[in-house]
Each structure stands twice: as structure tokens, then as C-alpha cells.
């Protein structure tokens, strides 16, 4: 299966400066190949790996987008910027159900992964719209709570710490090397579907048979993403503005 991947990251170190690119609609629309590899190797913590990578990669882009938008639209309100972000990523989410072009389990996993990634991008852009630093390490915690991976922030922080440690360990050990690929993909698919707000994820993936193909309905993607947008706006509209932190993600960096 061939995926259209974004340009490779400038560095494997989280705390190395990243130059944000222009926030074009297609920018970083697909998951990075290195992220797929980490999630396949460690499906239990796939949402945590996705949240960490989103903040590292998308956070700087979201911050730059908000800065430019305010320069180009003097007097624009936070709510208006948030509206723009929601509209943009809601359109992307509606198309996430048939991204892979592949049938069966692999295609379904790619589709829900892209949906979860799209939603993470939306959350970070909404944060930036409300003046909350999208590059701060707490945004990874916010993502996991907002996407209902964890019920409370403390549990999310603990899981992020575990995932970061397992990222480092995966460089030394091939965690998924001896496990059946179908089992890994099934666990990964369930985790990503739950993160993306797709209900009945376990039963959906359990019924997939080779060659059958699964295309998530646009109404499912839209409903889940709209609900996430509402929760995100409620959170950040009531959050005091957080000045951009310098290399805040070093607490989760990969040594």
C-alpha cells in the first residue's frame, strides 16, 4: 500500500527548532511514515504517539497560521478564527473515510488514523485561535482528554510519559517484529477509531474480512469531528492565554 506522506521531519529531536510551513489546506494532511512505524510497533499507546507527534509537527504550523491570520485580518476575534479552523478541518474529516484506497483491515486502519490526525490538527489550530500555545506539552494532554482517550489529565500525562519512553526503547528493540501483522493492525485500528470518536470501533474492526473494504461514512466523521470541535472551543475559550513556551516538549523528547 502506497501512502502520500508529508515531507520528512527536519530532525528526530523534539527540541530542535522547527520552521513552520505555510498552512496550506493539504499541508501535513497525511500521517508521517515514522509515526505509522511507531504506532504499529506499539499499538497500545498509538493515541499517545499520535498526540506527541501532532504537537511536535503541527503545533508550530498552527501558531504561525494564527499569527498570520491576525496580521491579515486586523480585529478578527478568536471565535472567528476558530470558525475558520473548524470549517477547514471539518471538510478534511468528511473525506477521511476513503483516503487509503485500500480494502480490508489495512485500509480501514489508515482511514481512521487519518481521521484522528485531522482532528488533532483541528484541536491545535483552535487552541492557537484562542491564543493558547499549540506547541506546549500540555496540548498533547489536552488532545487525549478531548478525544476521550483518557478521562482526566493526570492519566493522560502518565500515558504520554510511558509512550515517550517506549519511543526511545523502540530504537533498540523491534517490538512488533515477531507479532502477527493482522493482530497488530487490529489493535491499532481499534485504538485509532476510538480516538477519532468512531463508536462501536471493536465490533466494526472485528467484522472486517480481507477484500471487503471499509469506508467510514462522511456523516460519522462529520458528527465526531463537530462534537470534538465543540468540546475544544469550550475548553480554550475559558483558558487564559498561554505565552509560547521555549522547547516545552523537551520533557517528552526522544534521546
C-alpha positions in Angstrom: 0.0 0.0 0.0 1.5 3.3 -1.0 0.7 6.4 1.0 1.3 10.0 0.1 3.4 11.2 3.0 4.4 14.7 4.1 8.0 15.9 3.8 10.3 14.2 6.3 10.8 15.9 9.7 13.9 18.1 10.0 15.1 16.2 13.0 14.3 13.3 15.3 14.9 15.6 18.2 11.8 17.3 19.5 13.7 20.2 21.0 15.4 21.2 17.7 13.8 24.3 16.2 11.2 23.6 13.5 10.5 26.0 10.7 6.7 26.0 10.2 5.4 25.9 6.7 2.6 27.8 5.1 -0.7 26.4 6.4 -2.0 25.3 3.0 -5.0 23.1 3.1 -3.0 20.0 2.1 -0.1 20.6 4.5 0.6 17.5 6.6 -2.7 16.1 5.7 -1.3 12.5 6.0 0.4 10.9 8.9 4.2 10.8 8.9 5.6 7.5 7.9 7.8 7.5 11.1 4.6 7.9 13.2 2.9 4.9 11.5 6.0 2.8 12.3 5.9 3.8 16.0 2.2 3.1 16.3 2.5 -0.3 14.6 5.3 -1.2 16.9 3.4 0.0 20.0 -0.4 -0.1 19.2 -1.4 0.0 22.9 -0.1 3.6 23.0 -0.9 4.7 19.5 -3.1 7.6 20.6 -0.2 8.9 22.8 2.3 8.6 20.0 -0.1 10.5 17.7 -0.7 13.3 20.2 3.0 13.8 20.8 3.8 13.9 17.1 0.9 16.2 16.3 2.1 18.8 18.9 5.7 18.5 17.6 4.8 18.8 14.0 1.6 20.7 13.7 1.9 22.9 16.8 4.4 25.4 15.1 2.3 25.5 12.0 -0.9 26.2 13.9 0.9 29.1 15.8 2.2 30.6 12.6 -1.3 30.3 11.0 -2.9 32.2 13.8 -0.2 34.9 13.7 -0.6 35.4 10.0 -4.4 35.4 10.2 -4.3 38.1 12.8 -2.0 40.2 10.6 -4.1 39.7 7.5 -7.4 40.2 9.3 -6.9 43.1 11.8 -9.5 43.0 14.6 -10.5 39.4 13.9 -11.9 37.7 17.0 -10.8 34.4 18.5 -14.2 32.9 17.8 -14.0 33.9 14.1 -10.5 32.3 13.8 -11.8 29.2 15.5 -14.7 29.1 13.0 -12.2 29.2 10.1 -10.2 26.3 11.6 -13.3 24.2 12.3 -14.7 24.7 8.8 -11.4 23.8 7.2 -10.8 20.6 9.1 -14.4 19.5 9.1 -14.1 19.4 5.3 -11.0 17.3 5.6 -12.7 15.0 8.1 -15.5 14.3 5.7 -13.0 12.9 3.2 -11.0 10.9 5.7 -13.1 7.7 5.2 -11.6 6.8 1.8 -8.1 8.1 2.0 -6.1 4.9 1.6 -7.8 3.5 -1.4 -7.1 0.0 0.1 -9.5 -2.6 1.1 -9.9 -4.6 4.2 -8.1 -4.1 7.5 -5.1 -2.1 6.4 -7.3 0.4 4.5 -9.6 0.8 7.5 -6.7 1.4 9.8 -5.3 4.1 7.5 -8.6 5.8 7.2 -9.3 6.0 11.0 -5.7 7.1 11.5 -6.0 10.0 9.1 -9.3 11.0 10.7 -7.7 11.0 14.2 -4.7 13.0 12.8 -7.1 15.5 11.1 -8.9 16.0 14.4 -5.7 16.6 16.2 -4.7 19.2 13.7 -8.1 20.9 14.2 -7.7 21.0 18.0 -4.3 22.6 17.8 -5.5 25.3 15.4 -8.5 26.1 17.6 -6.0 26.4 20.5 -4.0 28.9 18.5 -7.1 30.8 17.6 -7.8 31.4 21.2 -4.3 32.4 22.0 -3.3 29.2 23.7 0.2 27.9 22.8 -0.3 25.0 20.4 3.3 23.9 20.9 3.1 23.5 24.6 3.5 20.0 26.0 0.1 20.2 27.7 -1.6 20.3 24.3 -0.7 16.6 24.0 -2.5 16.1 27.3 -5.5 18.1 26.0 -5.7 16.1 22.9 -6.0 12.8 24.8 -8.7 14.1 27.1 -10.7 16.0 24.5 -10.6 12.9 22.2 -11.7 10.8 25.2 -8.7 8.6 25.2 -8.3 9.4 28.9 -10.9 10.8 31.3 -8.5 13.0 33.3 -5.4 15.0 32.5 -3.2 13.2 35.1 -3.8 9.8 33.4 -3.0 11.3 30.0 0.3 12.7 31.3 1.3 9.4 32.7 0.5 7.6 29.5 2.4 10.2 27.4 5.4 9.6 29.6 5.2 5.9 29.0 4.8 6.4 25.3 7.8 8.7 25.1 9.9 6.1 26.9 8.7 3.4 24.6 9.7 5.6 21.6 13.2 5.6 22.8 13.2 1.8 23.6 11.8 1.1 20.1 15.1 2.3 18.6 16.8 -0.6 20.3 14.3 -3.3 20.1 11.9 -4.3 17.3 8.8 -4.6 19.5 6.4 -5.8 16.8 8.8 -7.8 14.8 7.6 -11.2 15.9 3.9 -10.5 16.3 1.3 -11.3 13.6 0.7 -8.3 11.5 -3.1 -8.8 11.5 -3.2 -8.7 15.3 -1.1 -5.6 15.4 -3.3 -3.8 12.8 -6.5 -4.8 14.6 -5.3 -3.4 17.9 -4.0 -0.3 16.2 -7.3 0.2 14.2 -9.4 -0.1 17.4 -7.3 2.4 19.3 -7.3 5.0 16.5 -11.0 4.6 15.8 -11.8 5.1 19.5 -9.5 8.2 19.5 -11.3 9.6 16.4 -14.7 9.2 18.1 -15.9 6.3 15.9 -18.4 4.4 18.0 -18.5 0.6 18.1 -14.9 0.5 17.0 -14.3 -3.0 18.3 -17.2 -4.5 16.5 -16.5 -2.6 13.3 -13.0 -3.9 13.1 -13.9 -7.4 14.2 -16.2 -7.8 11.2 -13.6 -6.7 8.6 -12.7 -9.5 6.2 -10.0 -9.4 3.5 -11.1 -7.7 0.4 -14.3 -6.4 1.9 -13.2 -2.8 2.2 -14.4 -0.3 4.8 -15.3 3.3 4.1 -16.3 5.4 7.1 -19.5 7.3 6.3 -19.0 11.1 5.9 -21.8 11.6 8.5 -19.9 9.6 11.1 -16.7 11.6 10.5 -18.5 14.9 10.5 -20.5 14.2 13.7 -17.5 13.0 15.6 -15.4 16.0 14.5 -18.1 18.5 15.2 -18.5 17.1 18.7 -14.8 17.4 19.3 -14.8 21.0 17.9 -17.5 21.9 20.4 -15.6 20.5 23.4 -12.3 22.1 22.2 -13.9 25.5 21.9 -15.4 25.3 25.3 -12.0 24.3 26.8 -9.9 27.0 25.2 -12.4 29.8 25.3 -12.2 29.6 29.1 -8.4 29.1 29.2 -6.1 32.1 30.0 -3.8 32.8 27.1 -0.5 30.9 27.4 2.6 32.5 26.0 4.6 30.3 23.7 7.0 28.2 25.7 10.5 27.6 24.6 11.1 23.9 23.7 8.3 22.9 26.1 8.2 19.5 24.6 11.7 18.6 25.8 10.1 16.8 28.7 8.9 14.2 26.1 11.9 14.4 23.8 13.4 11.3 22.2 17.0 11.0 23.4 
